[in-house]
Amino acid sequence: MSGVNMSSDEWTTEDMGLEGNGAQKQNSWEDLRTMDVKVGLLVLLVFSASRACDARELMSVWQSGRETVTFDVSVLQINQLESEGGLKGSEELVQNSQFCTLCEEFATEALEYLEEDKTQTEIIEMLHNTCSQLRSLEQQCITLVDYYVPLFFDQVGSVEPEDFCQKINLCEQAVMTSQPQSEDKCEICHDAVAEVLQKLKDPDTQLEIIEILLKACNAMEGHVKKCKRLVFEYGPLILSNAEQFLEKTDMCNAIHACNSPSANNNQATLIEKAPMLSVM
């Protein structure tokens, strides 16, 4: 694994806080399999904020395939091309403006949800509950949650929807898309979720997430090795849970991108009623 030192000499039972017999360690692993779905959602959100995948993959460059006109009719044909080009250029800018506006709407909804005190409290409480299932690693897990989750919320509070959409290249001019003009924000949202799912299933992306978390462990003075042990042992499980959560939950309804009759009622209890995830 590139960029990750997994030397067996570096890790000891005492360093990892895994003292005890094999049955205790196995129990910790089995308990973690019941991890609440919100852990997967939080990791997905962190990954989405730090990764900022390039949404320009949904777009293609428009190329003109017109042949060169002959000299005797050049004036007429050139004028015609300029007229058509002006119309297409206008359509192009309108489409780009629609993508930019939808991106800013989605980002605003998501940021407002994460900035609510109730949302933050629920996420922290759920993570603490997950930590309590790790037994010998409970205190180290709580330390990680208490240190990094508030930092994450602080970063969320400083994000501007306009800046975010510019960063992922959805708010720039002269962009021609292959998607039909009739496509509404609900369809675009589902396309975006599908793109994130594809990224999560990519081994290279998973490796990048693990490496980011390992680097973050270096800031945990006195707990670096234990932190890395947690990342190695439970990181893949959390990524798997996040992937399954997106497959089973309609996030587009949760952020009001899709106006289904029950969207508003479902949003309030979406996460609470979501099924528990486990590794197959």
Residue pairs with C-beta under 8 A, 6 or more apart in sequence:
1 207
1 210
2 207
2 211
3 211
4 210
4 211
4 214
6 232
10 225
11 225
11 229
13 19
15 225
15 226
15 229
16 225
16 226
16 229
17 136
17 137
17 140
17 226
17 229
18 25
18 136
18 137
18 229
19 136
20 136
24 135
24 136
27 135
28 133
28 134
28 135
28 136
28 137
29 233
31 133
31 134
31 135
32 130
32 133
32 134
32 234
32 237
33 237
33 278
33 279
34 133
34 276
34 278
35 130
35 133
35 237
35 238
35 241
35 277
36 126
36 129
36 130
36 276
37 241
37 245
37 249
37 271
37 274
37 275
37 276
37 277
38 122
38 123
38 126
38 127
38 271
39 126
39 127
39 130
39 238
39 241
40 238
40 239
40 240
40 241
40 242
40 243
40 244
40 245
40 277
41 242
41 245
41 271
42 123
42 127
42 149
42 152
43 209
43 238
43 239
43 242
44 196
44 200
44 242
44 245
44 246
45 114
45 152
46 152
47 200
47 209
47 242
48 196
49 152
49 155
49 156
49 159
50 212
51 199
51 205
51 208
51 209
52 164
52 167
52 168
53 168
53 195
53 196
53 199
54 168
54 169
55 103
55 168
55 169
55 170
55 192
55 195
56 169
56 175
57 195
58 177
58 178
58 179
58 191
58 195
59 175
59 176
59 177
59 178
60 176
60 177
60 178
61 176
62 88
62 92
62 176
64 85
66 81
69 77
69 78
89 174
91 181
92 174
92 175
92 176
93 173
93 174
95 175
95 176
95 177
95 181
96 172
96 173
96 174
96 175
96 177
99 170
99 171
99 175
99 177
99 188
100 165
100 170
100 171
102 185
102 188
103 161
103 164
103 165
103 168
103 170
103 171
104 161
104 162
104 165
104 171
105 185
105 257
106 185
106 189
106 192
106 255
106 257
107 159
107 161
107 164
107 165
108 161
109 255
109 256
109 257
110 255
111 156
111 159
111 161
113 119
113 255
114 120
114 153
114 156
115 153
115 156
115 157
120 149
120 153
122 271
123 149
124 145
124 146
124 149
127 145
127 149
128 142
128 145
130 141
131 137
131 138
131 141
131 142
131 145
132 138
134 141
137 226
137 230
140 223
140 226
140 227
140 230
141 230
143 220
143 223
144 220
144 223
144 227
144 230
147 220
148 216
162 171
165 171
166 172
179 188
185 257
186 252
186 257
186 258
186 259
188 257
189 251
189 252
189 255
189 257
189 258
190 252
190 258
193 246
193 251
193 252
196 246
197 243
197 246
197 247
199 205
200 206
200 239
200 242
200 243
200 246
201 243
206 236
206 239
209 235
209 239
210 231
210 232
210 235
210 236
213 231
213 235
214 228
214 231
216 227
217 223
217 224
217 227
217 228
217 231
218 224
220 226
220 227
237 279
240 277
240 279
241 277
241 279
244 277
245 274
245 277
248 274
248 275
248 277
249 270
249 274
250 258
250 266
250 270
252 258
253 260
253 262
253 263
253 266
253 267
253 270
254 266
254 267
254 270
256 263
256 264
256 267
